[in-house]
Amino acid sequence: MTARSCEPRDWVMPDVATLGPDPVLAAARDFWQLPDDELDRLLLLSREADRVELKLTVPQSAHDPTCAALGVDFAGIPADQVYYLDTEDRALYRQGVVVRVRDVKHGPGDSVVKLRPVSPDGIPAGLRESKQFVVEVDGMPGSYVCSGALKAHLGAHDIKRTMTQGRPLHELFTKPQLKLLASHLPRRVGIDDLAIFGPVDARRRKLVLDGFDGALLVEQWTFPDGSRILELSTRCPPDATLRVAAQMAAVLHAYGVDLTGPQRTKTLATLDFFSTLPEPPAALGSGR
């Protein structure tokens, strides 16, 4: 099958090393915390993506001060429930495949099959041209990765019924998602054989802050033992990557948020948490 790269954007990627003492670049460097050659690679990669997501994981000790500074109170916000699917030994994750379903409290749920890392010009044309397939550069201080995600919307009660009644997991995915996933499953393993890592309670607040384009998403994920992840994120078009990174660094500094703490994805944190419990993930909270 032939492959194609994204259409070129109507902007020119700057060579970071030649930009000199640009205040926007300096602030963007403050967020990304990458050497100039790596920042150049990030900008080049973003040209082939549909969007860029900037993320920051807040250290546990700073959760309450950060929420207080931003004026965020999760107490009255209903929790969505997030589940990941993988083999018990996490073979999919090791191959760069993430399978997630999210049961939204007051709305339709969704399912995602995500590949990372991907090379945009190596994605089959039929998949790349799908309106449901999104190529995104995900970045946090010190690292970035290009991913491709195929997403589907579900009915309001589909996930709850599946998890509580032991219905087949494949019912939560579309035919294109199942086809994509089937090409990455281990031999003699079907989607209905996958273990369930979850649920995690996820609460979200979107903020509009002075000096910041778009919205800042504040997410609090709470695990069954009460431990939490607090993540701040925003999305932007590729040609706004430097500007939005600079704004994010400046705004978060203004609210007293430390950009230098250890970073960890929600996916890995969830898989690690449920892998360490006494019961195997397949038996957790699903009646399976």
C-alpha positions as a printed Julia matrix, in Angstrom:
288×3 Matrix{Float64}:
   0.0     0.0    0.0
   1.34    3.42  -0.87
   2.03    6.07   1.73
   2.1     9.82   1.64
   3.22   12.62   3.9
   0.96   15.42   5.07
   0.43   18.39   2.84
   3.11   21.04   3.41
   2.11   23.9    5.67
   2.22   27.51   4.55
   4.97   28.38   7.01
   8.71   27.85   7.17
  10.29   25.99  10.05
  12.86   28.21  11.75
  16.37   26.98  12.45
  16.42   27.41  16.22
  20.18   27.9   16.39
  20.0    30.95  14.07
  17.19   32.79  15.82
  19.4    34.55  18.35
  18.09   36.0   21.61
  14.42   35.86  20.62
  12.29   36.15  23.81
   9.61   33.84  22.39
  12.22   31.22  21.57
  13.79   31.59  25.0
  10.45   30.99  26.71
   9.68   28.05  24.4
  13.04   26.52  25.28
  12.07   26.96  28.93
   9.05   24.75  28.35
  10.55   22.12  26.06
  13.92   21.84  27.85
  15.49   20.31  24.75
  18.82   20.93  23.0
  18.46   23.16  19.95
  18.96   20.28  17.5
  16.18   18.3   19.19
  13.89   21.33  19.18
  14.59   21.67  15.45
  13.57   18.03  14.98
  10.39   18.58  16.97
   9.43   21.56  14.8
  10.21   19.65  11.62
   8.12   16.69  12.79
   5.24   18.95  13.76
   4.97   20.2   10.18
   3.71   16.76   9.18
   1.22   16.49  12.05
  -2.35   17.68  12.37
  -1.77   19.26  15.77
   0.61   19.52  18.7
  -0.23   18.78  22.33
   1.88   20.27  25.11
   1.69   18.52  28.49
   3.11   18.96  31.95
   2.81   16.53  34.86
   2.74   18.36  38.19
   4.68   16.72  41.07
   2.45   15.13  43.72
   3.62   17.57  46.39
   2.54   20.52  44.23
  -0.98   19.3   43.35
  -2.86   21.32  45.95
  -0.83   24.56  45.55
  -1.17   24.37  41.76
  -4.93   23.85  41.88
  -5.3    26.64  44.42
  -3.22   29.03  42.29
  -5.26   28.21  39.17
  -8.56   28.38  41.06
  -9.47   24.77  40.25
 -11.64   22.73  42.63
 -12.45   19.21  41.48
 -14.8    18.47  44.37
 -18.02   19.04  42.42
 -16.86   17.7   39.07
 -18.22   14.26  38.09
 -15.57   11.69  37.24
 -15.21    9.97  33.9
 -13.81    6.44  34.04
 -10.8     5.49  31.95
  -9.69    1.95  31.07
  -6.7     0.7   29.11
  -6.63   -2.67  27.34
  -3.48   -4.72  26.87
  -2.12   -8.19  27.39
  -1.22   -8.98  30.99
   2.48   -8.6   30.13
   1.75   -5.31  28.26
   2.85   -6.6   24.87
   0.86   -3.91  23.04
   2.47   -1.08  24.97
   5.91   -2.49  24.28
   5.06   -2.4   20.56
   3.92    1.21  20.77
   0.18    0.49  20.77
  -2.21    2.1   23.26
  -5.84    1.01  23.51
  -8.1     3.14  25.71
 -11.81    3.52  26.39
 -13.37    6.38  28.36
 -16.8     6.31  29.96
 -17.89    9.95  30.11
 -20.2    10.71  33.02
 -22.66   12.96  31.23
 -22.15   12.22  27.57
 -21.08    9.68  24.98
 -17.98    7.63  25.7
 -15.14    7.05  23.28
 -12.54    4.5   22.3
  -9.07    5.07  20.87
  -6.42    2.93  19.23
  -3.17    4.88  19.24
   0.21    4.11  17.65
   3.38    5.75  18.91
   5.87    6.55  17.74
   4.86    6.87  14.11
   6.58    8.41  11.13
   3.92   10.52   9.37
   5.25    9.74   5.89
   5.12    6.01   6.67
   1.41    5.88   7.48
  -0.65    4.06   4.82
  -2.52    6.57   2.66
  -5.95    5.09   3.4
  -5.4     5.46   7.13
  -3.77    8.9    6.93
  -6.66   10.26   4.87
  -9.32    9.04   7.3
 -11.09   11.9    9.07
 -11.06    9.81  12.26
  -7.26    9.36  12.22
  -5.26   12.17  13.83
  -1.49   12.58  13.77
  -0.27   14.51  16.78
   3.07   15.46  18.28
   2.79   14.94  22.04
   5.39   16.81  24.01
   6.31   17.46  27.61
   9.43   19.03  29.1
  12.39   16.95  27.98
  10.65   14.65  25.5
   8.23   14.37  22.59
   6.73   11.67  20.39
   4.62   11.59  17.24
   1.48    9.48  17.53
  -1.4     8.48  15.31
  -4.82    7.86  16.86
  -8.0     6.36  15.48
 -10.93    7.46  17.64
 -14.61    6.5   17.77
 -17.56    7.83  19.74
 -19.71    5.4   21.71
 -23.16    5.39  23.23
 -23.67    6.89  26.67
 -23.87    3.5   28.42
 -21.85    1.23  26.13
 -18.7     1.09  28.24
 -20.48    0.66  31.55
 -22.53   -2.24  30.18
 -19.43   -3.88  28.75
 -17.44   -3.58  31.96
 -20.2    -4.63  34.34
 -21.89   -7.32  32.24
 -18.83   -8.97  30.73
 -19.81   -8.18  27.16
 -17.19   -8.64  24.39
 -14.64   -5.85  24.29
 -14.67   -5.72  20.49
 -18.15   -4.13  20.65
 -16.5    -0.92  21.84
 -14.52   -0.47  18.61
 -15.31    0.24  14.98
 -14.26   -2.01  12.11
 -11.35    0.31  11.13
 -10.14    0.33  14.75
 -10.36   -3.47  14.98
  -8.47   -3.83  11.7
  -5.71   -1.53  12.92
  -5.49   -3.29  16.27
  -5.54   -6.78  14.75
  -2.33   -6.03  12.87
  -0.54   -5.45  16.2
  -1.99   -8.14  18.45
   0.24  -11.05  19.47
  -0.41  -14.37  17.75
  -3.46  -16.26  19.0
  -4.63  -13.22  20.99
  -7.88  -11.44  20.12
  -9.17   -8.15  21.42
 -11.67   -9.97  23.65
  -8.71  -11.69  25.36
  -7.11   -8.44  26.48
  -6.73   -7.53  30.14
  -8.46   -4.46  31.55
  -6.26   -1.9   33.32
  -8.7     0.32  35.17
 -10.83    2.09  35.97
  -9.21    5.39  36.84
 -11.43    8.32  37.84
 -10.65   11.29  35.6
 -11.84   14.84  36.22
 -11.25   17.73  33.85
 -11.45   21.52  33.93
 -10.77   23.88  31.05
  -9.39   27.29  31.91
  -9.05   30.47  29.88
  -6.1    32.43  31.24
  -4.84   35.92  30.43
  -1.87   35.86  28.09
  -2.62   32.35  26.85
  -4.08   31.42  23.47
  -6.78   28.77  23.64
  -7.63   26.81  26.77
  -5.52   25.13  29.44
  -6.88   21.69  30.32
  -6.36   20.62  33.93
  -6.83   16.88  34.49
  -6.83   15.03  37.78
  -6.66   11.24  37.6
  -7.38    9.35  40.82
  -6.38    5.71  41.22
  -8.22    3.2   43.45
  -5.7     3.67  46.28
  -6.28    7.44  46.3
  -3.0     8.37  44.56
  -3.32   10.98  41.84
  -1.87   12.46  38.69
  -2.3    16.14  37.87
  -1.63   17.1   34.27
  -1.81   20.47  32.52
  -2.1    20.47  28.74
  -3.11   22.42  25.68
  -3.33   21.78  21.95
  -2.35   24.04  19.08
  -1.81   23.97  15.32
   1.75   23.09  14.26
   2.63   26.61  13.17
   1.87   27.89  16.69
   4.14   25.42  18.49
   6.83   27.9   19.55
   4.41   30.67  20.48
   2.11   28.46  22.55
   5.05   26.75  24.3
   6.38   30.2   25.19
   2.98   31.31  26.5
   2.55   28.11  28.48
   5.95   28.5   30.13
   5.31   32.16  30.97
   1.78   31.61  32.3
   2.68   28.56  34.39
   5.66   30.38  35.88
   3.32   33.24  36.77
   1.12   30.78  38.67
   4.09   29.26  40.46
   4.13   25.96  38.53
   7.51   24.23  38.35
   8.43   23.03  34.85
  11.42   20.96  35.94
   9.71   18.13  37.83
   9.81   14.49  36.66
   7.45   13.76  33.79
   5.37   10.61  33.3
   2.49    9.87  30.96
  -0.94    8.95  32.28
  -0.86    5.81  30.15
   2.31    4.44  31.69
   1.25    5.42  35.21
  -2.05    3.54  34.78
  -0.46    0.41  33.35
   2.15    0.41  36.11
  -0.44    0.87  38.85
  -2.74   -1.96  37.82
   0.18   -4.27  37.0
   1.36   -4.16  40.61
  -1.96   -5.11  42.22
  -2.39   -8.63  43.66
  -5.19   -9.51  41.24
  -4.4    -9.77  37.52
  -5.77   -6.8   35.52
  -8.27   -9.01  33.67
 -10.15   -9.61  36.92
 -10.35   -5.99  38.06
 -13.64   -4.12  38.38
 -15.25   -5.61  35.29
 -16.91   -8.81  36.35
 -15.01  -10.62  33.59
